[in-house]
């Protein structure tokens, strides 16, 4: 392989790798690159491959929504799957869904995509689970609620008015505040209130609504019912 061929090959691979990471960059081959030997090129290829694996395995945030009937023990069944696969739950929230009689569990995890995909498959195997969906943060609207009990002072009250924080209770010695928003906003407010003295702090799990018009479970159940009806009609014909 000639020096020019090696240079072109390395330039192509470097540009492809940069593009795969979302960068619009082009690495121009230097004079040193043009004199690479065949072994040096192979070392560079191995380095790029190992680096690409590191990025594909990089942990990301995922929102897992689990639909089931409101039965005793379902939450224990679900969390057991996480425990067995050594996946930490960042936050969890349970509530009724838009479909009558169906409950929805919203779980936030941070892990690599392949591991999360396998986790979803294992949860769906549970008898009492109707369906599991997995989303990235960009596919949903996320909100979180936090309560702060803070030492009462004029500075705190002025800060509350500026940051659109709701006052739940005012006492001679403390004030109870409520903040609804994104995780970063709640953490930012905590850091701002900390110098004035935070007596208590509690935060809910994150709740999420997908950006599509209808609940995906509704469409899934409709598909299952239609498939079941078709199978019954075919059996009756036979």
Buried (B, 14 or more C-beta within 10 A) or exposed (E): EEBEEBBBBBBEBBBEBBEEEEEEEEEEBEEEBBEBEEEBBEEBEEEBEEEBEEEEEEEEBBBBBBBBEEEEEBBEBBBEBBEEEEBEBBBBBBEEBEBEEBBBBBBBBEBEBEBBEEBBEBBBEBEEBBBBBBBEBEBBEBBBBBBBBBBBEEEBBEBBEEBEBEEEEEEEEBBBBEBBBBBEBBEBBBEEBEEBEBEEBEBBBBBBEBEEEEBBBBEBBEEEEEEEEEEEEEEEEE
